[in-house]
Amino acid sequence: MVKKNFKQKFADMLGKYDQTEKEYEKALEDKQEQIIVIQGEIQEKESHVSALHKRKVLNKGSEEDFEKAKSELDKLKEKKAEYHSDMELMQKYKVDDAKIIVESMEADQAEHGEEKKQEYEEIKAEILQAKLQYMESLQELSERYKEYKKPSGVISHLKEKLGIEKAYGGDTYGEIGLIFAGGGEPIAVEVLNPEAHEAIQHENIDSKLKAAVKLKQEQGYLK
């Protein structure tokens, strides 16, 4: 139950982080849209103020109309500046809130430090057990392998004794260490470091290995 609570708490906090980020992103997008709208209004108002200024200097328009329009333009620019300031603050608030959540996640991790250590030890123990089972399987298969390897060794030894040729017992790894299954590169008998890393870090098993086993099953070598 403790482990389940730990996982659920972490999932909840991660969900809170994602939700908070989405809320800020939405608010920032809305504010950006407001800036785009007000920028369009500013451009229109600038054209209007420019036209009124031209009329004023030509004595075709009043100072009052020009000053009123210019005041409206200044207010729009102030509002745009406020929007930009809001966005800067929102970015800061977003980071601040995210830091609080991450710190909470770290604190929770620390609380479960002993549990994590215990879990890792169990995982390593099970890996050792799996490796032992693998080695024991090789040991059992060794008997079958030697049954068919022994005659070749005996013949080679007798031929050397008779002076026919020098004895060579054969290379075990060369005979069964690499397994060919279909086209492409052969598959090694041992589990290589990159394969183990992919399995435990990324939960990936080489597709070539799966395909090779399937092929051997189809060929009737495996049940």
Secondary structure, 3 states (H helix, E strand, C coil): CHHHHHHHHHHHHHHHHHHHHHHHHHHHHHHHHHHHHHHHHHHHHHHHHHHHHHHHHCCCCCHHHHHHHHHHHHHHHHHHHHHHHHHHHHHHHHHHHHHHHHHHHHHHHHHCHHHHHHHHHHHHHHHHHHHHHHHHHHHHHHHHHHHHHHHHHHHHHHHHHCCCCCCCCCCHHHHHHEECCCCCCCEECCCCHHHHHHHHHHCCCCHHHHHHHHHHHHCCCCC
